[in-house]
Amino acid sequence: MFCITENNKILGIIDLEKNKIGGLFVKYNYINKGIGKKIINIY
């Protein structure tokens, strides 16, 4: 499990199961701001 942060606040979390995404969660007020794409591209 990995997370993306800004100013010590968690904005999104991704859970990986081998080569697949098991879960991807983005904080409600950050939806549609590219956080999901950013976390997928990092991992």
C-alpha positions in Angstrom: 0.0 0.0 0.0 1.3 3.4 -1.0 0.0 6.9 -0.5 0.5 10.4 -1.9 0.7 13.3 0.4 0.8 17.1 0.4 1.7 19.2 3.5 1.7 16.0 5.6 -1.9 15.2 4.6 -2.8 12.0 2.7 -4.6 12.8 -0.5 -4.8 9.3 -2.0 -3.9 5.6 -1.4 -3.2 2.8 -3.8 -3.2 -0.9 -2.9 -1.3 -3.2 -5.2 -1.8 -7.0 -5.5 1.1 -8.3 -7.6 0.7 -6.6 -11.0 -2.9 -5.3 -10.4 -4.4 -2.5 -8.5 -6.4 -3.8 -5.6 -7.8 -0.5 -4.6 -7.4 3.2 -5.3 -8.9 5.8 -3.0 -8.7 9.6 -3.3 -9.9 12.1 -0.7 -13.3 13.4 -1.7 -12.3 17.1 -2.2 -9.4 16.0 -4.4 -11.4 14.0 -6.9 -11.0 15.3 -10.5 -7.7 17.0 -9.8 -5.4 14.4 -11.2 -4.4 12.7 -7.9 -5.5 9.3 -9.1 -3.5 9.6 -12.3 -0.5 10.9 -10.4 -0.4 8.0 -7.9 -0.9 5.4 -10.7 2.0 6.9 -12.6 4.3 6.9 -9.6 3.8 3.2 -8.8 
